[in-house]
């Protein structure tokens, strides 16, 4: 391998573009050639000694930030249309459910009804009174005829 | 490409206006240093740096490169050439065709014979001497060197940007490093002595 080729190989290896088949020949050349070793050393030193230290002013960076905000695409309309009603509906359901649960408590309603019913139906007479209270004699007679089966 | 860059760009395109902030921060130094060394004066550098980002922002939805910093460098390269055309300075860029210096060759940019790079650069610190040596490179050579140092741009990519062959890019980089090799002779000898 000639020195000029070796130097190219050093550069290509550094950039990750060297074909693997040239690796062995390059290593052998570097072992024997001081000039190319110096070349390689210069490359390594260049990375160490040549660093990006300069930076733009805050004013320039702020202009770029402002422009970035100005040019940023709007969030897609589909997402707005989709999420807003869903969130509103969910909120309405939650509020409605909350109001219902705090106002009407099913267990207490059932308990109240059972107690009242028990109290009212504790005797057959009371039951009959409830059943037939407010009915006229004609109604009672009609009910009797309609329910009478004639066997008792 | 850096995975986090993809995420930042996706977030930005999704409507997060501040999503690119980490990228601006991450790439500000290499990009600014590159432009500063390719132009004359901080005023030009500020304008080109800003314009590079503005163009990147406007076209970010088209971004398909593997490396975002390389993309920024490519935009900056074009802007530097535009600026050179307007100012009629930095006239030796190879892509500047049709200009009064369009026929200049690589040899035209080489230092005068008989003067070694070490003599040309009078700095004391290693970094300073390297900087001075790089300043003496032609714009084409300097650009290849800076793209390799600052962005790790591949020679294939540099060849596309400079519109030349990979071999030409390699020759430009070889020249830059040959220059540095002379400057770094003492350091190399000291290193070898220490190792032996």
Interface residues (C-beta under 8 A of the other chain):
Chain A: X4 X7 X8 X11 X12 X14 X15 X16 X17 X38 X39 X41 X42 X43 X45 X46 X47 X49 X50 X51 X52 X53 X54 X55 X56 X57 X60 X61 X63 X64 X65 X67 X68 X69 X71 X72 X73 X74 X75 X76
Chain B: X12 X13 X14 X15 X16 X17 X18 X19 X20 X21 X24 X28 X29 X30 X32 X33 X34 X36 X45 X46 X49 X50 X53 X54 X57 X58 X61 X126 X127 X130 X131 X134 X145 X148 X149 X150 X152 X153 X154 X155 X156 X167 X170 X173 X174 X177 X178 X180 X181 X183 X184 X185 X187 X188 X191
